[in-house]
Structure formats: C-alpha cells, structure tokens
Amino acid sequence: MVETCCVLVEHFLDQVLPHFKFDYASGWEDICYKNGPIVPPKLFRDVIQSRYRRIRDRLDRYGIDIWYTDCDGDVRPILKYLMDGGINCLFPYEVNSCAHPGELLDQYPELRIMGGVDKMELAKGPKAIDAYLESLIHYVKRGGYIPFCDHRCPPNVKEEDYLYYLDKKEELFGMK
C-alpha cells in the first residue's frame, strides 16, 4: 500500500512539476498522535523514509525547498526519519502532544515549524500568554518558525484573552 501511494505521488509530480512553479509542497498524514507515531519508528525508517526521499528528490529538481507534513501529535520518535526523508517543516505543530517548539528547533536547527502556541496557556489569561509568547521570541527572530495555535482554539479561552493573544503576537512578531 505504501509503495502504491508513493508511486502515485511520484507519477503525479512527474506530470505536474515541469509545468507549474510551486513555492512549497505539503502532505497530510496525521502520522502521529499524543502518544507518538501511529506506525513503529523502525517501520517508518525502513519502509516509508526511502519513499519520502524519492519524492524529495523530485521536489529538489524543481527548486521546492519547503516540504511540510501534517504531523500532529508527538513526532519526536520519527522526526529524524521524517527529516532524512526530506520533510523539513511540521504543521500544525501540536505543542501539547509533543514539546515546546524550541526543544525541536534547538535540536534540529534546519527544521521549520508552523504552530506550537500552547493554547492551554491562552486560557490562563494575559500573564500566561505573555510568558509563553516571550518564550518563542528567539525562535521567531531566528527564522523558520511561525507561531500560532494548532487546529482551533478551545472553547475555554475567553474571547478577550484570545484577542489579547492576537494583539500581543502582533506586537512581538508583527503578525496576527
């Protein structure tokens, strides 16, 4: 099944990439959940990684340097294999199922992350929001990191706190 899917993706890329310019590539797998990957890391390394590499080679030929996947959950057990396969960006990074984005960005300087704002901190009000966003400043400044809540903001976040978060994010990073 994995081989068939990858061959289909490769064939599609061979047909499309020569005719269109793309800024990035994306994949949607939900490969992880809060307790880790949905496949054993060894299986990912031994079976899936090489197929990703073939896709990455095609992307490289056409100057597509960003390839993100919908990772969800705790990607740490397979992150090295994702990256060795050519994926270099995680989206939407779920901090509550994994770790502070800085942990991975420090360990893998070439990694890019979209997401990673702890939405549980938003429910605690302005002081917690300030503290969390301030912990992200270094990573935003260094580049390759776009902070936002994964998926949706939970209902326990008050509207005024969410608006505060958006204003504070704009103040610190120039983005809403």
C-alpha angles and dihedrals in degrees: 000000000000091000092050093050093048093048089052091050091047092049091049091050091049089055098044109032097067091057106041137044115230128191095205144349127236138194132194117209111130083218093173141039132191094290096047138272121352089226126050112268090236091056091048091050096043101039114016103035095065091050090051088051090057090053091047090053090057092048091050092053088060098043097254103148101168119069117168132181132201095250106166118174130026107340096170097102091057103024094104090052093047089052094043086052090055106261108132104171134057122211133210092008108204106210094186092059096043128011143294105299089239090067092063096035090054092048095044109031091180092057121104124205134195115193124013101139107137102236090192088066090056089063090058094065139241099323092053091043091052093048094049096045090047089056087060099050095093092052095048091048093049090054134234094079127097112183122215139125116281114243108334136343111256120248093247090071108096116232092239091052092050091050089047089053092051092049092046092048090051091049094049101036107015092245138101 
